[in-house]
Amino acid sequence: MKRVFQLHRFVFTLVISLSCNTVFSQSLEYLIVEAINEDVAVAKKDSVVLPQPIAYDTVGVFKASCIDSLICYAESFLGTPYNYGSKGPNYFDCSGFTGYVFSHFGVKLPSSSTAQYVGATQKVANDSVQQGDLIFFMGRNGRKSVGHVGIVVDVDTANHVVRFIHAATHGGVILTNYPSTAYYNQRFMGYGRYPIPDFVEYVAVKEKTYSETKETISEGDEAKSVAP
């Protein structure tokens, strides 16, 4: 309807322009420009305005301290249940946990806590312990041999306290201080170290968050075997 009206107006103006002896080219140019402007206005009104594309920064591969990444990865399993002989990721025993964590960073550990102690490339003195070292304890069967293992996550040199993460029979994967209770104090065997890279490319951790982590002191670990 609007097009018809514009056409009628154009013809009417053309007739008036000729009868009044006006300049036809100027009238024609005016009408053409006006019609174009109206078409543009209608198109803008009826069109759907698309949002501007969002520019995202690409996240590249970065390098991080392998020790920090290893500790972070180990702590992502806090609360995972204990199960004798399990190697993860849904259940762990002590050596299965340490082996699983280290394997994520390309370091293969022996399958048992005893073998991990024997196979450690470096035995570490008490005053030289650091994050990422393994901490070893005797088992519960009374034999003076290794039966439990954990990973050192923090060292308080001022107070001579070591915090380690481990898969315990009571509590699953937990954090524990040494020295803490008589159980661990009497069973401590020593520290061992395996070589790991200084840096590692981005390491994805299991999506598992905790609003609060309680430190739990377990009452025992490898109840069934000296070498879990």
Buried (B, 14 or more C-beta within 10 A) or exposed (E): EEEEEBEEEBEEBBEEBEEEEEEEEEBBEEBEEEBEEEEEEEEEEEEEEEEEEEEEEEEEEEEEBBBBBBBBBBBBBBBBEBBBEBBBBEBBBBBBBBBBBBEBBEBEBBBBBBBBBEEBEEEBEEEEBBBBBBBBBBBBEEEEBBBBBBBBBBBEEEEEEBBBBBBBBEBBBBBBBBEBEEBBEEBBBBBBBBEBBEEBEEBEEEEEEEEEEEEBBBEBBBEEBBBB
